[in-house]
Amino acid sequence: MKRIEADVVIVGGGFMGAAAAFFLRQRGRSVIVLERGLIGQQASGTNFGNVRRQGRFLPQLPLANRSREIWGKLPELIGHDAEFLPSGHVRVCYRQEQDDALEIYAREASHYGLKLDLYRGAEMRAKFPFLGKEVRAASHSVTDGHANPRLAAPAFGRAAARAGARIEENTEIAVVEKDGDTFRARSTDGREFCAPNLLITAGAWGNQLSEQFGEAVPIAVRAPQMAVTEPMPYGLREVVGVTSPLLEEVVYFRQVKRGNIVIGGCARGPAYLDERRAKVLPESPLIQFRQLARVAPALTRLHIIRVWSGVEGYMPDDRPIMGPSNKVDGLYYAFGFCGAGFQLGPGVGDVMAELIDTGATSTPIDAFAIERFAATATSAAVAA
């Protein structure tokens, strides 16, 4: 059996894994990234492309702020901009309860350095004339924006490889275990990748690995629904999203410079880990167009030219798993980002590299520790 060694083995070559590999190389750590398919092929490359901070769990904003700073430096950092546009993000609502919530959130987010401008009535209509009559209020984050998810993770992967990381694509892992102080990841083609540190960034498949170390988590697998229209003249700079307690009302959209409108939201379909496939529900584009008619009526005159989905992992508390293992020294996790990990990708990679390299982080991540599910896993084992 061929044995390949490094300081860190990363299992999962999505955005988090590729970014972590890059930042670990910046710290002088040798790295091996193991990816079953291609870098960024799964959720990291099939998501909506939102680079937003507003609307996040407030204790997640320090991480989002750190990530946003990196997004602004991509060309000089990795030699590619991933089509990042800091074009602004607008969060709108239809009801008084959500209007009140937007105001509370804006006030609290300001303590984390995120400035949000609220618009209503005639001022809102003048600022965002494309909004429909039902829209009651709009929260505007000027420095948020969007990027191309098909480009971001591969760009970090190439940059990591140029910096000396070993990227192993099309590598199926049969077993991951710890032997003494060494983690061993054995591939189905007979190779063994060894390191004193293991980082699991396997997205919706993360639990399949964490449970091998006695840390199962209640992750749900779903397929967010996406569509793209024919191009129209470019003019919609901001990303727009609806906040609502009703999933079918939560539509979001953005325009790329080529003119196409990318649409997401309103439903989640089935996804299958074994097949690595996700299903688009036939009714999803119809629901999305009905909701677009409410928030931006002019967009419903366009034709949809393609629909797609991806395999996403969702945690019951809508927060990711991120940080060290609660049971195994040298084991780290960053997965289960609940359909909202794209903006966080660079920051997660930077923070995990810092944690692995120094044993601590300058950005708080305690709220995402895997140990918060320890009681749930114990109860499930007792019940079984």
Contacts in CASP RR format, 6 or more apart in sequence:
PFRMAT RR
TARGET T0000
AUTHOR 0000-0000-0000
METHOD contacts of the structure
MODEL  1
MKRIEADVVIVGGGFMGAAAAFFLRQRGRSVIVLERGLIGQQASGTNFGN
VRRQGRFLPQLPLANRSREIWGKLPELIGHDAEFLPSGHVRVCYRQEQDD
ALEIYAREASHYGLKLDLYRGAEMRAKFPFLGKEVRAASHSVTDGHANPR
LAAPAFGRAAARAGARIEENTEIAVVEKDGDTFRARSTDGREFCAPNLLI
TAGAWGNQLSEQFGEAVPIAVRAPQMAVTEPMPYGLREVVGVTSPLLEEV
VYFRQVKRGNIVIGGCARGPAYLDERRAKVLPESPLIQFRQLARVAPALT
RLHIIRVWSGVEGYMPDDRPIMGPSNKVDGLYYAFGFCGAGFQLGPGVGD
VMAELIDTGATSTPIDAFAIERFAATATSAAVAA
1 186 0 8 1.000
1 190 0 8 1.000
1 191 0 8 1.000
1 192 0 8 1.000
2 190 0 8 1.000
2 191 0 8 1.000
2 192 0 8 1.000
3 191 0 8 1.000
3 192 0 8 1.000
3 194 0 8 1.000
4 32 0 8 1.000
4 166 0 8 1.000
4 191 0 8 1.000
4 192 0 8 1.000
4 193 0 8 1.000
4 194 0 8 1.000
5 193 0 8 1.000
5 194 0 8 1.000
5 195 0 8 1.000
6 30 0 8 1.000
6 31 0 8 1.000
6 32 0 8 1.000
6 166 0 8 1.000
6 193 0 8 1.000
6 194 0 8 1.000
6 195 0 8 1.000
7 24 0 8 1.000
7 29 0 8 1.000
7 30 0 8 1.000
7 31 0 8 1.000
7 195 0 8 1.000
7 196 0 8 1.000
7 197 0 8 1.000
8 24 0 8 1.000
8 29 0 8 1.000
8 30 0 8 1.000
8 31 0 8 1.000
8 32 0 8 1.000
8 195 0 8 1.000
8 197 0 8 1.000
8 198 0 8 1.000
8 199 0 8 1.000
8 356 0 8 1.000
9 31 0 8 1.000
9 32 0 8 1.000
9 34 0 8 1.000
9 183 0 8 1.000
9 185 0 8 1.000
9 193 0 8 1.000
9 194 0 8 1.000
9 195 0 8 1.000
9 197 0 8 1.000
9 198 0 8 1.000
9 199 0 8 1.000
10 17 0 8 1.000
10 20 0 8 1.000
10 21 0 8 1.000
10 31 0 8 1.000
10 32 0 8 1.000
10 33 0 8 1.000
10 34 0 8 1.000
10 198 0 8 1.000
10 199 0 8 1.000
10 200 0 8 1.000
10 201 0 8 1.000
11 34 0 8 1.000
11 173 0 8 1.000
11 176 0 8 1.000
11 185 0 8 1.000
11 198 0 8 1.000
11 199 0 8 1.000
11 200 0 8 1.000
11 201 0 8 1.000
11 202 0 8 1.000
11 209 0 8 1.000
12 33 0 8 1.000
12 34 0 8 1.000
12 35 0 8 1.000
12 36 0 8 1.000
12 200 0 8 1.000
12 201 0 8 1.000
12 202 0 8 1.000
12 203 0 8 1.000
13 33 0 8 1.000
13 34 0 8 1.000
13 35 0 8 1.000
13 39 0 8 1.000
13 40 0 8 1.000
13 44 0 8 1.000
13 153 0 8 1.000
13 157 0 8 1.000
13 201 0 8 1.000
14 35 0 8 1.000
14 39 0 8 1.000
14 40 0 8 1.000
14 41 0 8 1.000
14 42 0 8 1.000
14 43 0 8 1.000
14 44 0 8 1.000
14 45 0 8 1.000
14 153 0 8 1.000
14 201 0 8 1.000
14 203 0 8 1.000
15 40 0 8 1.000
15 44 0 8 1.000
15 45 0 8 1.000
15 149 0 8 1.000
15 152 0 8 1.000
15 153 0 8 1.000
15 156 0 8 1.000
15 341 0 8 1.000
15 342 0 8 1.000
15 345 0 8 1.000
15 346 0 8 1.000
15 348 0 8 1.000
16 44 0 8 1.000
16 201 0 8 1.000
16 203 0 8 1.000
16 334 0 8 1.000
16 335 0 8 1.000
16 337 0 8 1.000
16 345 0 8 1.000
16 348 0 8 1.000
16 349 0 8 1.000
16 352 0 8 1.000
17 33 0 8 1.000
17 199 0 8 1.000
17 201 0 8 1.000
17 334 0 8 1.000
17 349 0 8 1.000
18 33 0 8 1.000
18 39 0 8 1.000
18 40 0 8 1.000
18 44 0 8 1.000
18 153 0 8 1.000
18 154 0 8 1.000
18 156 0 8 1.000
18 157 0 8 1.000
18 160 0 8 1.000
19 153 0 8 1.000
19 156 0 8 1.000
19 345 0 8 1.000
19 346 0 8 1.000
19 347 0 8 1.000
19 348 0 8 1.000
19 349 0 8 1.000
19 350 0 8 1.000
20 31 0 8 1.000
20 199 0 8 1.000
20 201 0 8 1.000
20 334 0 8 1.000
20 348 0 8 1.000
20 349 0 8 1.000
20 352 0 8 1.000
20 353 0 8 1.000
20 356 0 8 1.000
21 31 0 8 1.000
21 33 0 8 1.000
21 156 0 8 1.000
21 157 0 8 1.000
21 160 0 8 1.000
21 165 0 8 1.000
21 167 0 8 1.000
22 78 0 8 1.000
22 156 0 8 1.000
22 157 0 8 1.000
22 159 0 8 1.000
22 160 0 8 1.000
22 163 0 8 1.000
22 165 0 8 1.000
22 349 0 8 1.000
23 349 0 8 1.000
23 350 0 8 1.000
23 352 0 8 1.000
23 353 0 8 1.000
23 354 0 8 1.000
24 31 0 8 1.000
24 165 0 8 1.000
24 353 0 8 1.000
24 356 0 8 1.000
24 357 0 8 1.000
25 31 0 8 1.000
25 160 0 8 1.000
25 163 0 8 1.000
25 164 0 8 1.000
25 165 0 8 1.000
26 163 0 8 1.000
26 353 0 8 1.000
27 353 0 8 1.000
27 354 0 8 1.000
27 357 0 8 1.000
29 353 0 8 1.000
29 356 0 8 1.000
29 357 0 8 1.000
30 164 0 8 1.000
30 165 0 8 1.000
30 166 0 8 1.000
31 160 0 8 1.000
31 164 0 8 1.000
31 165 0 8 1.000
31 166 0 8 1.000
32 165 0 8 1.000
32 166 0 8 1.000
32 168 0 8 1.000
32 193 0 8 1.000
32 195 0 8 1.000
33 39 0 8 1.000
33 157 0 8 1.000
33 160 0 8 1.000
33 165 0 8 1.000
33 166 0 8 1.000
33 167 0 8 1.000
33 168 0 8 1.000
34 168 0 8 1.000
34 171 0 8 1.000
34 173 0 8 1.000
34 185 0 8 1.000
34 187 0 8 1.000
34 193 0 8 1.000
35 41 0 8 1.000
35 167 0 8 1.000
35 168 0 8 1.000
35 169 0 8 1.000
35 170 0 8 1.000
35 171 0 8 1.000
36 170 0 8 1.000
36 171 0 8 1.000
36 172 0 8 1.000
36 173 0 8 1.000
36 276 0 8 1.000
37 169 0 8 1.000
37 170 0 8 1.000
37 171 0 8 1.000
38 154 0 8 1.000
38 169 0 8 1.000
38 170 0 8 1.000
39 153 0 8 1.000
39 154 0 8 1.000
39 157 0 8 1.000
39 167 0 8 1.000
39 169 0 8 1.000
40 153 0 8 1.000
40 154 0 8 1.000
42 203 0 8 1.000
42 204 0 8 1.000
42 276 0 8 1.000
42 310 0 8 1.000
42 311 0 8 1.000
43 203 0 8 1.000
43 204 0 8 1.000
43 310 0 8 1.000
43 311 0 8 1.000
43 312 0 8 1.000
43 313 0 8 1.000
43 339 0 8 1.000
44 149 0 8 1.000
44 152 0 8 1.000
44 153 0 8 1.000
44 342 0 8 1.000
45 149 0 8 1.000
45 150 0 8 1.000
45 152 0 8 1.000
45 153 0 8 1.000
46 149 0 8 1.000
46 226 0 8 1.000
46 278 0 8 1.000
46 308 0 8 1.000
46 309 0 8 1.000
46 310 0 8 1.000
47 149 0 8 1.000
47 224 0 8 1.000
47 226 0 8 1.000
47 310 0 8 1.000
47 312 0 8 1.000
47 339 0 8 1.000
47 341 0 8 1.000
47 342 0 8 1.000
48 149 0 8 1.000
48 224 0 8 1.000
48 226 0 8 1.000
48 252 0 8 1.000
48 254 0 8 1.000
48 262 0 8 1.000
48 264 0 8 1.000
48 265 0 8 1.000
48 342 0 8 1.000
49 146 0 8 1.000
49 147 0 8 1.000
49 148 0 8 1.000
49 149 0 8 1.000
49 254 0 8 1.000
49 262 0 8 1.000
49 342 0 8 1.000
50 89 0 8 1.000
50 145 0 8 1.000
50 146 0 8 1.000
50 239 0 8 1.000
50 252 0 8 1.000
50 254 0 8 1.000
50 340 0 8 1.000
50 342 0 8 1.000
50 343 0 8 1.000
51 68 0 8 1.000
51 71 0 8 1.000
51 84 0 8 1.000
51 86 0 8 1.000
51 89 0 8 1.000
51 144 0 8 1.000
51 145 0 8 1.000
51 146 0 8 1.000
51 147 0 8 1.000
51 239 0 8 1.000
51 342 0 8 1.000
51 343 0 8 1.000
52 89 0 8 1.000
52 141 0 8 1.000
52 144 0 8 1.000
52 145 0 8 1.000
52 239 0 8 1.000
52 343 0 8 1.000
53 61 0 8 1.000
53 64 0 8 1.000
53 65 0 8 1.000
53 68 0 8 1.000
53 89 0 8 1.000
53 109 0 8 1.000
53 114 0 8 1.000
53 141 0 8 1.000
53 144 0 8 1.000
53 343 0 8 1.000
54 89 0 8 1.000
54 91 0 8 1.000
54 105 0 8 1.000
54 109 0 8 1.000
54 114 0 8 1.000
54 116 0 8 1.000
54 139 0 8 1.000
54 141 0 8 1.000
54 144 0 8 1.000
55 91 0 8 1.000
55 105 0 8 1.000
55 109 0 8 1.000
55 243 0 8 1.000
56 64 0 8 1.000
56 340 0 8 1.000
57 318 0 8 1.000
57 319 0 8 1.000
57 367 0 8 1.000
58 105 0 8 1.000
58 108 0 8 1.000
58 109 0 8 1.000
58 112 0 8 1.000
59 364 0 8 1.000
59 367 0 8 1.000
60 319 0 8 1.000
60 344 0 8 1.000
60 367 0 8 1.000
60 368 0 8 1.000
61 109 0 8 1.000
61 112 0 8 1.000
61 113 0 8 1.000
61 114 0 8 1.000
62 112 0 8 1.000
62 363 0 8 1.000
62 364 0 8 1.000
63 344 0 8 1.000
63 347 0 8 1.000
63 348 0 8 1.000
63 351 0 8 1.000
63 363 0 8 1.000
63 364 0 8 1.000
63 365 0 8 1.000
64 343 0 8 1.000
64 344 0 8 1.000
65 112 0 8 1.000
65 113 0 8 1.000
65 114 0 8 1.000
66 347 0 8 1.000
66 350 0 8 1.000
66 351 0 8 1.000
66 363 0 8 1.000
67 343 0 8 1.000
67 344 0 8 1.000
67 345 0 8 1.000
67 346 0 8 1.000
67 347 0 8 1.000
67 348 0 8 1.000
67 350 0 8 1.000
68 143 0 8 1.000
68 144 0 8 1.000
68 343 0 8 1.000
70 77 0 8 1.000
70 346 0 8 1.000
70 347 0 8 1.000
70 350 0 8 1.000
71 84 0 8 1.000
71 86 0 8 1.000
71 147 0 8 1.000
71 343 0 8 1.000
71 346 0 8 1.000
72 84 0 8 1.000
72 86 0 8 1.000
74 80 0 8 1.000
74 81 0 8 1.000
74 82 0 8 1.000
74 84 0 8 1.000
74 155 0 8 1.000
74 346 0 8 1.000
75 81 0 8 1.000
77 159 0 8 1.000
78 155 0 8 1.000
78 156 0 8 1.000
78 158 0 8 1.000
78 159 0 8 1.000
79 155 0 8 1.000
79 159 0 8 1.000
80 151 0 8 1.000
80 155 0 8 1.000
80 158 0 8 1.000
80 159 0 8 1.000
81 147 0 8 1.000
82 147 0 8 1.000
82 148 0 8 1.000
82 151 0 8 1.000
82 152 0 8 1.000
82 155 0 8 1.000
83 147 0 8 1.000
83 148 0 8 1.000
83 151 0 8 1.000
83 256 0 8 1.000
83 257 0 8 1.000
84 145 0 8 1.000
84 146 0 8 1.000
84 147 0 8 1.000
85 145 0 8 1.000
85 146 0 8 1.000
85 147 0 8 1.000
85 237 0 8 1.000
85 257 0 8 1.000
86 143 0 8 1.000
86 144 0 8 1.000
86 145 0 8 1.000
87 145 0 8 1.000
87 146 0 8 1.000
87 237 0 8 1.000
87 238 0 8 1.000
87 239 0 8 1.000
88 140 0 8 1.000
88 141 0 8 1.000
88 142 0 8 1.000
88 143 0 8 1.000
88 144 0 8 1.000
88 145 0 8 1.000
88 237 0 8 1.000
88 238 0 8 1.000
88 239 0 8 1.000
89 140 0 8 1.000
89 141 0 8 1.000
89 144 0 8 1.000
89 145 0 8 1.000
89 238 0 8 1.000
89 239 0 8 1.000
89 240 0 8 1.000
89 241 0 8 1.000
90 128 0 8 1.000
90 138 0 8 1.000
90 139 0 8 1.000
90 140 0 8 1.000
90 141 0 8 1.000
90 238 0 8 1.000
90 239 0 8 1.000
90 240 0 8 1.000
90 241 0 8 1.000
91 102 0 8 1.000
91 138 0 8 1.000
91 139 0 8 1.000
91 141 0 8 1.000
91 241 0 8 1.000
91 242 0 8 1.000
91 243 0 8 1.000
92 131 0 8 1.000
92 135 0 8 1.000
92 136 0 8 1.000
92 137 0 8 1.000
92 138 0 8 1.000
92 139 0 8 1.000
92 240 0 8 1.000
92 241 0 8 1.000
92 242 0 8 1.000
92 243 0 8 1.000
92 295 0 8 1.000
93 99 0 8 1.000
93 101 0 8 1.000
93 102 0 8 1.000
93 135 0 8 1.000
93 136 0 8 1.000
93 137 0 8 1.000
93 242 0 8 1.000
93 243 0 8 1.000
93 244 0 8 1.000
94 134 0 8 1.000
94 135 0 8 1.000
94 136 0 8 1.000
94 242 0 8 1.000
94 244 0 8 1.000
94 249 0 8 1.000
94 294 0 8 1.000
95 136 0 8 1.000
95 244 0 8 1.000
96 136 0 8 1.000
98 136 0 8 1.000
98 137 0 8 1.000
98 243 0 8 1.000
98 244 0 8 1.000
98 245 0 8 1.000
99 120 0 8 1.000
99 136 0 8 1.000
99 137 0 8 1.000
101 243 0 8 1.000
102 118 0 8 1.000
102 137 0 8 1.000
102 139 0 8 1.000
102 243 0 8 1.000
103 118 0 8 1.000
105 116 0 8 1.000
105 139 0 8 1.000
106 116 0 8 1.000
106 117 0 8 1.000
106 118 0 8 1.000
106 139 0 8 1.000
109 116 0 8 1.000
110 116 0 8 1.000
114 141 0 8 1.000
115 141 0 8 1.000
115 142 0 8 1.000
116 139 0 8 1.000
116 140 0 8 1.000
116 141 0 8 1.000
117 139 0 8 1.000
117 140 0 8 1.000
117 142 0 8 1.000
118 137 0 8 1.000
118 138 0 8 1.000
118 139 0 8 1.000
118 140 0 8 1.000
119 127 0 8 1.000
119 128 0 8 1.000
119 137 0 8 1.000
119 138 0 8 1.000
119 139 0 8 1.000
119 140 0 8 1.000
120 136 0 8 1.000
120 137 0 8 1.000
120 138 0 8 1.000
124 131 0 8 1.000
124 135 0 8 1.000
124 137 0 8 1.000
124 138 0 8 1.000
125 131 0 8 1.000
127 138 0 8 1.000
127 140 0 8 1.000
128 138 0 8 1.000
128 238 0 8 1.000
130 236 0 8 1.000
130 296 0 8 1.000
130 298 0 8 1.000
131 138 0 8 1.000
131 295 0 8 1.000
131 296 0 8 1.000
132 294 0 8 1.000
132 295 0 8 1.000
132 296 0 8 1.000
132 297 0 8 1.000
134 294 0 8 1.000
134 295 0 8 1.000
135 294 0 8 1.000
135 295 0 8 1.000
140 238 0 8 1.000
144 239 0 8 1.000
144 343 0 8 1.000
145 238 0 8 1.000
145 239 0 8 1.000
145 254 0 8 1.000
146 239 0 8 1.000
146 254 0 8 1.000
146 256 0 8 1.000
147 342 0 8 1.000
148 256 0 8 1.000
149 342 0 8 1.000
152 342 0 8 1.000
152 345 0 8 1.000
156 346 0 8 1.000
157 165 0 8 1.000
157 167 0 8 1.000
160 167 0 8 1.000
161 167 0 8 1.000
168 187 0 8 1.000
168 193 0 8 1.000
171 187 0 8 1.000
171 189 0 8 1.000
171 191 0 8 1.000
172 187 0 8 1.000
172 188 0 8 1.000
172 189 0 8 1.000
173 185 0 8 1.000
173 186 0 8 1.000
173 187 0 8 1.000
173 188 0 8 1.000
174 186 0 8 1.000
174 187 0 8 1.000
174 188 0 8 1.000
175 184 0 8 1.000
175 185 0 8 1.000
175 186 0 8 1.000
175 212 0 8 1.000
176 183 0 8 1.000
176 184 0 8 1.000
176 185 0 8 1.000
176 186 0 8 1.000
176 198 0 8 1.000
176 209 0 8 1.000
176 212 0 8 1.000
177 183 0 8 1.000
177 184 0 8 1.000
177 212 0 8 1.000
178 184 0 8 1.000
178 198 0 8 1.000
178 213 0 8 1.000
178 328 0 8 1.000
178 331 0 8 1.000
181 196 0 8 1.000
182 194 0 8 1.000
182 195 0 8 1.000
182 196 0 8 1.000
183 194 0 8 1.000
183 195 0 8 1.000
183 196 0 8 1.000
183 197 0 8 1.000
183 198 0 8 1.000
183 330 0 8 1.000
183 331 0 8 1.000
184 192 0 8 1.000
184 193 0 8 1.000
184 194 0 8 1.000
185 192 0 8 1.000
185 193 0 8 1.000
185 194 0 8 1.000
185 198 0 8 1.000
186 192 0 8 1.000
186 193 0 8 1.000
187 193 0 8 1.000
196 330 0 8 1.000
197 330 0 8 1.000
197 331 0 8 1.000
197 332 0 8 1.000
197 356 0 8 1.000
198 330 0 8 1.000
198 331 0 8 1.000
198 332 0 8 1.000
199 332 0 8 1.000
199 333 0 8 1.000
199 334 0 8 1.000
199 352 0 8 1.000
199 356 0 8 1.000
200 206 0 8 1.000
200 209 0 8 1.000
200 210 0 8 1.000
200 331 0 8 1.000
200 332 0 8 1.000
200 333 0 8 1.000
200 334 0 8 1.000
200 335 0 8 1.000
201 333 0 8 1.000
201 334 0 8 1.000
201 335 0 8 1.000
201 352 0 8 1.000
202 208 0 8 1.000
202 209 0 8 1.000
202 335 0 8 1.000
203 313 0 8 1.000
203 335 0 8 1.000
203 336 0 8 1.000
203 337 0 8 1.000
204 219 0 8 1.000
204 221 0 8 1.000
204 271 0 8 1.000
204 273 0 8 1.000
204 311 0 8 1.000
204 312 0 8 1.000
204 313 0 8 1.000
204 335 0 8 1.000
204 336 0 8 1.000
205 273 0 8 1.000
205 335 0 8 1.000
206 219 0 8 1.000
206 321 0 8 1.000
206 333 0 8 1.000
206 335 0 8 1.000
206 336 0 8 1.000
207 216 0 8 1.000
207 217 0 8 1.000
207 219 0 8 1.000
207 335 0 8 1.000
208 273 0 8 1.000
210 216 0 8 1.000
210 217 0 8 1.000
210 321 0 8 1.000
210 325 0 8 1.000
210 333 0 8 1.000
210 370 0 8 1.000
211 217 0 8 1.000
213 325 0 8 1.000
213 327 0 8 1.000
213 328 0 8 1.000
213 331 0 8 1.000
214 327 0 8 1.000
214 377 0 8 1.000
215 325 0 8 1.000
215 326 0 8 1.000
215 327 0 8 1.000
215 370 0 8 1.000
215 373 0 8 1.000
215 374 0 8 1.000
215 377 0 8 1.000
216 373 0 8 1.000
216 377 0 8 1.000
216 380 0 8 1.000
217 315 0 8 1.000
217 321 0 8 1.000
217 370 0 8 1.000
217 373 0 8 1.000
217 376 0 8 1.000
217 377 0 8 1.000
218 315 0 8 1.000
218 316 0 8 1.000
218 373 0 8 1.000
218 376 0 8 1.000
219 313 0 8 1.000
219 314 0 8 1.000
219 315 0 8 1.000
219 336 0 8 1.000
220 313 0 8 1.000
220 314 0 8 1.000
220 315 0 8 1.000
220 316 0 8 1.000
221 271 0 8 1.000
221 272 0 8 1.000
221 273 0 8 1.000
221 311 0 8 1.000
221 312 0 8 1.000
221 313 0 8 1.000
221 314 0 8 1.000
222 268 0 8 1.000
222 269 0 8 1.000
222 270 0 8 1.000
222 271 0 8 1.000
222 312 0 8 1.000
222 313 0 8 1.000
222 314 0 8 1.000
223 268 0 8 1.000
223 269 0 8 1.000
223 270 0 8 1.000
223 271 0 8 1.000
223 278 0 8 1.000
223 279 0 8 1.000
223 280 0 8 1.000
223 309 0 8 1.000
223 310 0 8 1.000
223 311 0 8 1.000
223 312 0 8 1.000
224 264 0 8 1.000
224 265 0 8 1.000
224 268 0 8 1.000
224 269 0 8 1.000
224 309 0 8 1.000
224 310 0 8 1.000
224 312 0 8 1.000
224 339 0 8 1.000
225 264 0 8 1.000
225 265 0 8 1.000
225 266 0 8 1.000
225 267 0 8 1.000
225 268 0 8 1.000
225 269 0 8 1.000
225 280 0 8 1.000
225 281 0 8 1.000
225 284 0 8 1.000
225 285 0 8 1.000
225 288 0 8 1.000
225 307 0 8 1.000
225 309 0 8 1.000
226 262 0 8 1.000
226 263 0 8 1.000
226 264 0 8 1.000
226 265 0 8 1.000
226 280 0 8 1.000
226 307 0 8 1.000
226 308 0 8 1.000
226 309 0 8 1.000
227 262 0 8 1.000
227 263 0 8 1.000
227 264 0 8 1.000
227 284 0 8 1.000
227 285 0 8 1.000
227 288 0 8 1.000
227 304 0 8 1.000
227 306 0 8 1.000
227 307 0 8 1.000
227 308 0 8 1.000
228 260 0 8 1.000
228 261 0 8 1.000
228 262 0 8 1.000
228 263 0 8 1.000
228 304 0 8 1.000
228 305 0 8 1.000
228 306 0 8 1.000
228 307 0 8 1.000
229 260 0 8 1.000
229 261 0 8 1.000
229 263 0 8 1.000
229 299 0 8 1.000
229 302 0 8 1.000
229 303 0 8 1.000
229 304 0 8 1.000
229 305 0 8 1.000
230 260 0 8 1.000
230 302 0 8 1.000
230 303 0 8 1.000
230 304 0 8 1.000
230 305 0 8 1.000
231 258 0 8 1.000
231 259 0 8 1.000
231 260 0 8 1.000
232 255 0 8 1.000
232 259 0 8 1.000
232 260 0 8 1.000
232 261 0 8 1.000
232 302 0 8 1.000
233 259 0 8 1.000
234 255 0 8 1.000
234 257 0 8 1.000
234 258 0 8 1.000
234 259 0 8 1.000
235 255 0 8 1.000
236 254 0 8 1.000
236 255 0 8 1.000
236 261 0 8 1.000
237 255 0 8 1.000
238 254 0 8 1.000
239 252 0 8 1.000
239 253 0 8 1.000
239 254 0 8 1.000
240 252 0 8 1.000
240 253 0 8 1.000
240 254 0 8 1.000
240 295 0 8 1.000
240 296 0 8 1.000
241 250 0 8 1.000
241 251 0 8 1.000
241 252 0 8 1.000
241 253 0 8 1.000
241 295 0 8 1.000
242 249 0 8 1.000
242 250 0 8 1.000
242 251 0 8 1.000
242 252 0 8 1.000
242 291 0 8 1.000
242 295 0 8 1.000
243 250 0 8 1.000
244 250 0 8 1.000
247 265 0 8 1.000
247 266 0 8 1.000
247 267 0 8 1.000
247 268 0 8 1.000
248 266 0 8 1.000
248 267 0 8 1.000
248 287 0 8 1.000
248 291 0 8 1.000
249 266 0 8 1.000
249 291 0 8 1.000
249 294 0 8 1.000
250 265 0 8 1.000
250 266 0 8 1.000
251 263 0 8 1.000
251 264 0 8 1.000
251 265 0 8 1.000
251 266 0 8 1.000
251 288 0 8 1.000
251 291 0 8 1.000
251 292 0 8 1.000
251 295 0 8 1.000
252 263 0 8 1.000
252 264 0 8 1.000
252 265 0 8 1.000
253 261 0 8 1.000
253 262 0 8 1.000
253 263 0 8 1.000
253 264 0 8 1.000
253 292 0 8 1.000
253 296 0 8 1.000
253 299 0 8 1.000
254 261 0 8 1.000
254 262 0 8 1.000
255 261 0 8 1.000
255 262 0 8 1.000
256 262 0 8 1.000
260 305 0 8 1.000
261 299 0 8 1.000
261 302 0 8 1.000
263 285 0 8 1.000
263 288 0 8 1.000
263 292 0 8 1.000
263 304 0 8 1.000
264 288 0 8 1.000
265 284 0 8 1.000
265 288 0 8 1.000
266 284 0 8 1.000
266 287 0 8 1.000
266 288 0 8 1.000
266 291 0 8 1.000
267 281 0 8 1.000
267 283 0 8 1.000
267 284 0 8 1.000
267 287 0 8 1.000
268 312 0 8 1.000
269 278 0 8 1.000
269 279 0 8 1.000
269 280 0 8 1.000
269 281 0 8 1.000
269 284 0 8 1.000
269 309 0 8 1.000
270 278 0 8 1.000
270 279 0 8 1.000
271 277 0 8 1.000
271 278 0 8 1.000
271 279 0 8 1.000
271 309 0 8 1.000
271 310 0 8 1.000
271 311 0 8 1.000
271 312 0 8 1.000
272 278 0 8 1.000
272 311 0 8 1.000
273 311 0 8 1.000
276 311 0 8 1.000
277 311 0 8 1.000
278 309 0 8 1.000
278 310 0 8 1.000
278 311 0 8 1.000
278 312 0 8 1.000
279 309 0 8 1.000
280 307 0 8 1.000
280 308 0 8 1.000
280 309 0 8 1.000
284 307 0 8 1.000
285 304 0 8 1.000
285 307 0 8 1.000
289 300 0 8 1.000
289 304 0 8 1.000
292 299 0 8 1.000
292 300 0 8 1.000
293 300 0 8 1.000
312 338 0 8 1.000
312 339 0 8 1.000
313 335 0 8 1.000
313 336 0 8 1.000
313 337 0 8 1.000
313 338 0 8 1.000
313 339 0 8 1.000
314 336 0 8 1.000
314 338 0 8 1.000
314 339 0 8 1.000
315 321 0 8 1.000
315 336 0 8 1.000
315 338 0 8 1.000
317 372 0 8 1.000
318 338 0 8 1.000
319 338 0 8 1.000
319 367 0 8 1.000
319 368 0 8 1.000
320 334 0 8 1.000
320 335 0 8 1.000
320 336 0 8 1.000
320 337 0 8 1.000
320 338 0 8 1.000
320 341 0 8 1.000
320 344 0 8 1.000
320 368 0 8 1.000
321 333 0 8 1.000
321 334 0 8 1.000
321 335 0 8 1.000
321 336 0 8 1.000
321 368 0 8 1.000
321 369 0 8 1.000
321 370 0 8 1.000
322 333 0 8 1.000
322 334 0 8 1.000
322 348 0 8 1.000
322 351 0 8 1.000
322 352 0 8 1.000
322 365 0 8 1.000
322 368 0 8 1.000
322 369 0 8 1.000
323 332 0 8 1.000
323 333 0 8 1.000
323 334 0 8 1.000
323 352 0 8 1.000
323 355 0 8 1.000
323 365 0 8 1.000
323 368 0 8 1.000
323 369 0 8 1.000
323 370 0 8 1.000
324 330 0 8 1.000
324 331 0 8 1.000
324 332 0 8 1.000
324 333 0 8 1.000
324 355 0 8 1.000
324 369 0 8 1.000
325 331 0 8 1.000
325 332 0 8 1.000
325 333 0 8 1.000
325 370 0 8 1.000
326 369 0 8 1.000
326 370 0 8 1.000
326 371 0 8 1.000
326 374 0 8 1.000
330 356 0 8 1.000
332 352 0 8 1.000
332 355 0 8 1.000
332 356 0 8 1.000
333 370 0 8 1.000
334 348 0 8 1.000
334 349 0 8 1.000
334 352 0 8 1.000
337 344 0 8 1.000
341 348 0 8 1.000
347 363 0 8 1.000
351 361 0 8 1.000
351 363 0 8 1.000
351 365 0 8 1.000
354 360 0 8 1.000
354 361 0 8 1.000
354 362 0 8 1.000
355 361 0 8 1.000
355 365 0 8 1.000
END
